[in-house]
Amino acid sequence: MHNFWAVFKRELKVYFSSSIAYAVLVIFLVMAGYFFYSSMSLYSMYSMQAVQNPDLKGLNLAEVVMTPLFANMTVVMLLMLPALTMRLFSEEKKSGTYELLFTYPIRDIEVLLGKYFAALCVFTVMIGLTGTYQLILLFFGKNELGVVLSAYLGLFLMGASFISLGVLISAMTENQVVAAVVSFGCILILWVLGWSSSIVSKDFGQVLTYLSLIRHSDNLFRGLVDTTDLVYYLTFIFFFLFLTLRALESKRWRG
Amino acid sequence: MKSISRYAGLTGILAVLAGSLAYYLKMHWAYSCTGWTVGLIGLAIYAIYNIKDIRDFLFSRAARYGVGSALSIILVLGIIIFISIMNVRNNGQWDVTKNKKFSLSQQTIQILGGLAEPVIVTGFFQEGSPEKNMANDLLTQYTRATNNLKYELVDPNREPAQAMAANVTTYGTIILKSGEREERLYRLSEGEITNAIIRVIRPHKKRIYFLTGHGEKDIDDFERTGYSTVKKILGDQNYEIKKLVLMQVEDVPLDASVLVVAGPQKDPFPNELKAIERYLKRRGKVIFLIDPKPVPALSEFLVQFRVKLGDDIIIDKLSRIFGGDYTMPVIVRYAPHPVTKNLSAYSFFPVSRSVSVIGDEKEGVTVNNLFGTEDQAWGETNLEEFNQGQAQYTEGEDLAGPVSLSVVGTVRAEKEENQKTQGNEGADGGEEKNEPRNVNQNSSSGNFIIFGDSDFVSNSYLNLQGNGDLFLSSVNWLAEEGDLVSIRPKSGKSDILLLTRANQQMVFWLPVVILPAIVLIIGVLVLVRRRNL
């Protein structure tokens, strides 16, 4: 346990003392902020129409602002998170500290979890800061707490999944750029897997839809918490961390 | 030779893959056979010249670990697949939205719980359309509530044969089947679907009779003034439509759930009116749609129910705004009565008379206004002026706005001579018992709805805005007064948020500039600090 904390703290320190974390955070916040602003303006415009035309029903803040905001944030995450995860193992390999790390009396899993949770922590800060938008909404008196919490849960789980994938790729190459690009590619493939479900046979299509990363966040972003989605993300994260562990282990006997 | 053997091996692998691809694509067997043969030869060459290396590798420690690792991965993957399948089959859901958008209402759940026979729902939607997703979301909730409901979403473009066999002509058609009965819907909402389920599991079709013989609107007339469209729509909602020549029979049939008197041009005979009165008193339901033509006997008949048919034509200035005519009153508000409380769209009545409540309270009859015009309308009584195209509100003569266009009323039931109430409800097998029973006997009273116009239901006006809904809702309410399910639509109110200029500025500056700037500054500070250490 003690080792885990050591790794975790060290990684966190490395993140926040290098420019990468700040760059990712700033860009993400600017983009998310802009999405928030533009959907709020749109909502205000719709509201004005609704006041003049009482026939217009069903204007709902969650639908017009929140759901698209979170959807847009996931796109930005797709781009930014590989940048965060690419250095986790690749940097070590490049700088030669990788082998050193494995001679320490520290278990693979502690190394892995320490690095993973450090990246997760940076990510949590990133989406946590967008919580200020919710405070703004609270200021206007329009807040739907249930939907907000479930949406952030979805966002968090999705990010945690992206990161677990990124960690695996990072452990398989010593080149950070390759790690980032391949991570991006893999996430994208899993993302779009659901799109082709309409053209393949029904059963196969259902499997593809289940595997698609973003399908499982749809419900959470709208306020429907479904155990299918939760279990999906948890098994996803577990599986890729497990694979990473195997990859790390294989280094030992590969010689 | 050894280096060449490497290439041979590589070629061998590629050839095997090519052969497999050819096999999969069902190309001529020669291709796959060639591929595999070449592949095997290549691999064999490789094997021969590298046998020692191969053996060393296979039995090395790395290989053993590798195989062990692969096996554990496969095992874990297998467990995960198993968990995933379990996951999809049994899942729990929590709806945390404010409007409970994703949960079915209590009434629906009750009805679904009571389903005895399976109901199959087939929705014809275009693949990828937002309506299809909404239908999917809604119908999954239904299937979760009961095992007796299954649904299927079909794209009519992909399965044209199925669409044609089911006679589907528009996107968004939903067909419900139970046993041999079928219901069709064109609108997607929980209320519509649940009510359709109620209707489709009902063993008998309810019968609606349209009175004939006095120049009423004809349900087999496909012209502009005909009622063929409304006949079709009612048929889709599982009603059986029939014509009634009341002059020839003694009474309104016992199996009449609703009687519609649609735009008579002449007065009915006295014995017909008496028959209608008897019908109402044995819990019958009548819809009167009476145009502004003189029908003195009918007007006189309705006085006993405290209804006055105005001898006027309603002039409404408001309808001009909606592109209508002064002679087509527009209704924008409805009474909170079960018939109208879920209506939202406006309705239009081409050339209508006023229908008002008169008189004091009376024993055995209750009547209320259902809807009327706004203030700027009036009931013009001077028909000469009207026919010349000029009409003005004349104080004292004309009826001042707001003018009532429709009333709804209750008639207390009188005891029947043959009281057969117990045990005969829900007759089985569709067979009539030897004693025909009054189909409305479970109602609490007779009901009527009166409209001052019959054209709003005709082929040319039925689909105008809220007209169709209004009439359908009237029929449904009268016919199903006992079975009524009224489910409020979920996304009722709009959540208005108007941002002032100042607010908009804040919404821009805070998230887009200030927040990132803070992080940026922190970052810069930290990095500068490090550099100076």
Interface residues (C-beta under 8 A of the other chain):
Chain A: F16 S17 S18 S19 A21 Y22 A23 L25 V26 L29 V30 A32 G33 Y34 F36 Y37 M40 S41 Y43 S44 S47 M48 A50 V51 D55 L56 K57 G58 L59 N60 L61 A62 L129 T130 T132 Y133 I136 F140 K142 E144 G146 V147 L149 S150 S198 Y210 R222 G223 L224 V225 D226 T227 T228 V231 Y232 T235 F238 F239 F242 L243 R246 E249 S250 W253 R254 G255
Chain B: R61 A62 Y65 G66 S69 S72 I73 V76 L77 I80 I83 S84 N87 V88 N91 G92 Q93 W94 D95 V96 T97 K98 N99 K101 F102 E127 G128 S344 A345 S491 G492 K493 S494 D495 I496 L497 L498 L499 N503 Q504 M506 V507 F508 L510 P511 V512 V513 L515 P516 V519 L520 I522 G523 V524 V526 L527 R530
